[in-house]
Amino acid sequence: MSLEKIILGIDPGTTIMGFGLIKIVNKKMELMQLNELSLKKYSDHYVKLKLIFERTIQLIETYHPDEIAIEAPFFGKNVQSMLKLGRAQGVAMAAGLSREVPITEYSPKKIKMAITGNGNASKEQVAKMLQNLFKIKELPKNLDATDGLAAAVCHFYNSGKVASAKNYTGWEAFVKQNGKRVKK
């Protein structure tokens, strides 16, 4: 009996949303897709959010992932950037939740640690490790796609032992785990 699972990894962003899909067959990973959604040409933030939502839905309907792994926003100094990144992550999560695909959120450090063994690794180091792992001939120019793939691989490596990640199986689970964020 063959056990198969598809994991969609997303690196949310309002300039570029990177994503990678892996298929797990008998506990072995296969690369299915490595790509990005470029949003640079759009100036309207709301249009960008709509496109992130639509692309995530399209990926779900095309590949039927069993789970989604998404990179959590990191805490930077620019509050406006943080808000925009949080919105991008939110609409990608909403797309998954609307299709009842379980979502797990990982911190950037956790993802880097899972891929390279170093939570402070650079994007380039993560990309090189994934290139070796999946025998990728040429890395994409922007490394957002490999960051999305890294989230999926991190999720596979952490399957069954998710302690510091947040899991959401639907709106009810999200509300239950984030009750303080929801106005009544």
Phi, psi and chi 1 to 4 in degrees:
 res  aa     phi    psi   chi1   chi2   chi3   chi4
   1 MET       -  125.8 -177.3  175.8   93.5      -
   2 SER   -93.9  128.3  161.7      -      -      -
   3 LEU   -97.6  120.1  -64.8  173.4      -      -
   4 GLU  -120.7  144.4  -76.5 -168.8   19.2      -
   5 LYS  -150.8  143.0  179.8 -165.7  -60.6 -169.1
   6 ILE  -115.6  131.2  -65.2  173.9      -      -
   7 ILE  -119.8  127.4  -57.4  169.6      -      -
   8 LEU  -100.1  123.0  167.9   59.1      -      -
   9 GLY  -106.6  135.2      -      -      -      -
  10 ILE  -128.7  131.9  -61.8  174.9      -      -
  11 ASP  -108.3   97.8  175.7   29.4      -      -
  12 PRO   -71.5  147.8   25.1  -29.1      -      -
  13 GLY  -169.3  154.9      -      -      -      -
  14 THR   -95.8   -4.2   55.2      -      -      -
  15 THR  -103.5  -47.3  -55.7      -      -      -
  16 ILE  -141.3  129.4  -60.9  172.1      -      -
  17 MET  -104.9  116.3  178.0 -177.6   91.2      -
  18 GLY   -94.0  146.4      -      -      -      -
  19 PHE  -149.5  153.0   57.4   89.9      -      -
  20 GLY  -143.8  145.1      -      -      -      -
  21 LEU  -121.7  133.3  -78.6  135.0      -      -
  22 ILE  -125.7  149.0   57.0  173.7      -      -
  23 LYS  -111.7  132.8 -179.3 -171.0  -86.8 -172.2
  24 ILE  -103.3  120.0  -48.0  -56.7      -      -
  25 VAL  -124.7  116.6 -179.1      -      -      -
  26 ASN    49.6   47.9  -65.3  -37.4      -      -
  27 LYS    66.9   18.1  -63.2 -172.9  179.6 -175.2
  28 LYS  -117.0  139.2  -70.1 -172.5  179.2  163.2
  29 MET   -90.1  140.3  -70.8 -175.6  -70.8      -
  30 GLU  -128.5  135.6  -64.7  173.9   16.1      -
  31 LEU   -78.0  127.1  177.0   62.3      -      -
  32 MET  -102.6  -43.2  -65.9  177.1   67.5      -
  33 GLN  -156.5  142.3  163.5   97.9 -132.0      -
  34 LEU  -142.4  114.4  174.6   66.2      -      -
  35 ASN  -160.4 -177.0 -147.0  -29.7      -      -
  36 GLU  -148.5  157.6   61.3 -170.0   33.1      -
  37 LEU  -109.5  113.1  170.5   64.0      -      -
  38 SER   -88.5  126.9  179.9      -      -      -
  39 LEU  -117.6   12.1  -57.9  159.9      -      -
  40 LYS   -60.0  -34.4  -67.1  175.7 -174.2  170.7
  41 LYS   -78.7   -5.7   65.3 -178.7  176.8 -175.7
  42 TYR  -100.9  130.5  -56.5   98.9      -      -
  43 SER   -96.2  -24.8   57.5      -      -      -
  44 ASP   -80.3  116.3 -172.9  -35.3      -      -
  45 HIS   -59.4  -36.2 -175.1   66.9      -      -
  46 TYR   -69.7  -34.0  -60.1  107.3      -      -
  47 VAL   -65.0  -41.5  168.9      -      -      -
  48 LYS   -59.8  -45.1  -68.9  179.5  178.9 -170.0
  49 LEU   -62.7  -41.1  -65.0  175.6      -      -
  50 LYS   -61.5  -42.9  177.5 -178.9  176.5  -79.8
  51 LEU   -67.8  -36.8  -67.3  169.4      -      -
  52 ILE   -62.8  -45.8  -68.1  166.8      -      -
  53 PHE   -60.6  -49.1 -176.1   86.0      -      -
  54 GLU   -63.8  -40.8  -70.4  172.5  -10.5      -
  55 ARG   -67.4  -38.9 -177.2   65.0  172.9  129.2
  56 THR   -64.7  -43.5  -54.6      -      -      -
  57 ILE   -60.1  -44.1  -69.2  -70.3      -      -
  58 GLN   -60.2  -43.0 -177.6 -175.4   42.2      -
  59 LEU   -63.0  -41.1  -71.5  166.7      -      -
  60 ILE   -64.9  -45.3  -68.3  166.7      -      -
  61 GLU   -71.3  -27.5  -70.0  177.2   -8.6      -
  62 THR   -81.6  -45.9  -58.1      -      -      -
  63 TYR  -104.3  -13.1  -65.4   99.3      -      -
  64 HIS    50.6   57.8  -52.3  -72.9      -      -
  65 PRO   -64.2  146.3   24.8  -32.4      -      -
  66 ASP   -81.6  -27.0  -61.6  -72.0      -      -
  67 GLU  -149.5  155.7  -62.2  169.0    3.4      -
  68 ILE  -122.3  133.5  -65.2  174.1      -      -
  69 ALA  -114.0  129.8      -      -      -      -
  70 ILE  -131.0  140.5 -166.9  163.3      -      -
  71 GLU   -77.6  130.5 -175.0  173.6  -46.6      -
  72 ALA   -75.8  147.8      -      -      -      -
  73 PRO   -62.3  141.6  -16.0   25.8      -      -
  74 PHE   -92.2  155.9   57.4   91.5      -      -
  75 PHE   -88.9  105.4  -60.4   99.0      -      -
  76 GLY  -103.9 -172.3      -      -      -      -
  77 LYS   -85.5  -26.3  -67.8  177.8 -177.0  158.3
  78 ASN   -89.7  107.6 -173.4  -28.1      -      -
  79 VAL   -63.7  -39.6  175.9      -      -      -
  80 GLN   -62.5  -42.1  -74.3  -58.8  -40.8      -
  81 SER   -63.3  -41.2  -66.6      -      -      -
  82 MET   -62.0  -43.1 -177.4   71.5 -178.8      -
  83 LEU   -63.2  -44.6  -77.4  169.8      -      -
  84 LYS   -63.2  -42.4  -72.6  178.8  180.0  176.5
  85 LEU   -64.8  -40.4 -164.1   56.5      -      -
  86 GLY   -63.5  -37.3      -      -      -      -
  87 ARG   -66.8  -42.3  -71.6  175.2  179.4  163.0
  88 ALA   -60.8  -44.3      -      -      -      -
  89 GLN   -63.4  -41.1 -178.1 -158.8   34.1      -
  90 GLY   -62.1  -43.1      -      -      -      -
  91 VAL   -71.8  -33.2  -64.8      -      -      -
  92 ALA   -65.1  -41.1      -      -      -      -
  93 MET   -65.7  -41.8  -69.7  172.9   74.1      -
  94 ALA   -60.9  -38.4      -      -      -      -
  95 ALA   -61.8  -46.4      -      -      -      -
  96 GLY   -64.2  -43.8      -      -      -      -
  97 LEU   -65.4  -34.1  -67.6  168.6      -      -
  98 SER   -67.4  -22.2   75.3      -      -      -
  99 ARG  -104.3    9.6  -63.5  -58.9 -169.1  -97.0
 100 GLU    57.3   39.2  -62.5 -174.5    3.7      -
 101 VAL   -95.4  123.8 -179.1      -      -      -
 102 PRO   -60.3  138.9  -20.5   30.3      -      -
 103 ILE  -121.6  137.3  -61.6  169.8      -      -
 104 THR  -125.2  134.0  -54.8      -      -      -
 105 GLU  -104.7  132.4 -173.6  179.1    4.5      -
 106 TYR  -125.1  143.0  -66.5   95.8      -      -
 107 SER   -72.7  152.9   71.7      -      -      -
 108 PRO   -55.4  -39.9  -26.0   34.0      -      -
 109 LYS   -61.8  -41.9  -86.0 -169.6 -179.3  -74.2
 110 LYS   -63.9  -40.9  179.1  133.8  179.2  128.0
 111 ILE   -64.5  -47.8  -67.2  170.7      -      -
 112 LYS   -60.8  -39.9  -69.1  173.8 -178.6  179.9
 113 MET   -63.4  -42.9 -174.3   67.5  164.1      -
 114 ALA   -64.7  -35.7      -      -      -      -
 115 ILE   -85.2  -45.5  -53.8  -57.3      -      -
 116 THR  -110.1  -15.1   68.1      -      -      -
 117 GLY    86.0    2.8      -      -      -      -
 118 ASN  -134.8  114.2  175.3    1.7      -      -
 119 GLY   -66.6  -12.7      -      -      -      -
 120 ASN  -107.9   17.8  -64.3  -46.1      -      -
 121 ALA   -63.0  154.5      -      -      -      -
 122 SER   -82.0  165.0   68.1      -      -      -
 123 LYS   -58.0  -38.2  -78.5  169.9  122.8   15.3
 124 GLU   -65.2  -41.1  -67.8   77.5   15.3      -
 125 GLN   -64.3  -42.3  -71.0  171.3  -48.6      -
 126 VAL   -61.5  -46.7  171.0      -      -      -
 127 ALA   -60.4  -43.9      -      -      -      -
 128 LYS   -63.4  -40.6  -79.8  -70.7 -174.9 -166.7
 129 MET   -63.1  -42.8  -71.5  -65.6  -75.2      -
 130 LEU   -67.8  -37.1  -67.4  169.6      -      -
 131 GLN   -60.0  -43.6 -175.1  176.3   29.2      -
 132 ASN   -67.9  -42.9  -69.3  -25.1      -      -
 133 LEU   -61.7  -43.5 -177.5   65.6      -      -
 134 PHE  -103.8    3.9  -70.0  106.8      -      -
 135 LYS    56.0   46.1  -47.0  -78.7 -172.6  -95.7
 136 ILE   -76.9  122.4  -59.9  168.5      -      -
 137 LYS   -63.9  -51.6  -73.3 -177.0  174.8   65.2
 138 GLU  -132.6  128.7 -167.0  174.8  -34.8      -
 139 LEU   -74.8  148.9  -72.5  171.9      -      -
 140 PRO   -65.4  155.2   14.7  -20.0      -      -
 141 LYS   -60.0  -48.1 -174.0  175.9   70.8  164.2
 142 ASN   -91.4  140.6  -59.3  -52.6      -      -
 143 LEU   -94.3   14.6  -60.8 -179.9      -      -
 144 ASP   -66.8  -35.0  -59.0  -89.6      -      -
 145 ALA   -64.0  -43.2      -      -      -      -
 146 THR   -69.6  -29.1   50.2      -      -      -
 147 ASP   -65.2  -39.7  -74.7   -9.1      -      -
 148 GLY   -64.0  -44.0      -      -      -      -
 149 LEU   -61.3  -40.0  177.2   60.3      -      -
 150 ALA   -60.3  -37.7      -      -      -      -
 151 ALA   -62.7  -41.3      -      -      -      -
 152 ALA   -65.3  -43.7      -      -      -      -
 153 VAL   -66.1  -41.6  173.2      -      -      -
 154 CYS   -57.2  -43.6  172.6      -      -      -
 155 HIS   -62.8  -42.9 -175.4   65.6      -      -
 156 PHE   -61.0  -46.9  169.8   66.0      -      -
 157 TYR   -63.0  -29.2  -72.9  159.5      -      -
 158 ASN   -98.6    4.1  -75.4  -78.7      -      -
 159 SER   -55.4  128.7  -68.2      -      -      -
 160 GLY    85.2   -7.4      -      -      -      -
 161 LYS  -137.0   39.8   55.9 -178.9  177.0 -172.2
 162 VAL   -81.1  110.6  177.4      -      -      -
 163 ALA  -111.7  -47.0      -      -      -      -
 164 SER   -97.3    0.3   62.5      -      -      -
 165 ALA   -91.7  157.7      -      -      -      -
 166 LYS  -102.6  133.3  -68.7 -175.8 -179.9  178.8
 167 ASN  -113.2  138.7  -66.2  -61.3      -      -
 168 TYR  -132.5  125.8  -51.7  114.6      -      -
 169 THR  -103.0   -7.7   53.5      -      -      -
 170 GLY   175.5 -179.1      -      -      -      -
 171 TRP   -58.8  -40.4  -74.6  115.3      -      -
 172 GLU   -60.1  -44.9 -129.4  173.8   84.7      -
 173 ALA   -65.1  -40.3      -      -      -      -
 174 PHE   -61.2  -47.8  179.2   83.6      -      -
 175 VAL   -62.9  -41.8  171.6      -      -      -
 176 LYS   -62.0  -41.8 -169.7  178.4  -84.8 -173.7
 177 GLN   -81.4  -15.3  -70.2 -177.5   38.4      -
 178 ASN  -126.1   35.3  -65.7  -78.8      -      -
 179 GLY   -53.5  -34.2      -      -      -      -
 180 LYS   -70.7  -22.3  -68.2  176.9 -176.9  165.5
 181 ARG   -87.5  -10.8  -65.4  168.3   59.2 -175.9
 182 VAL  -100.7  126.4  178.2      -      -      -
 183 LYS   -81.5  140.6  -71.8 -165.5  174.3 -152.7
 184 LYS  -107.0      -  -63.8 -178.3 -177.6 -170.7
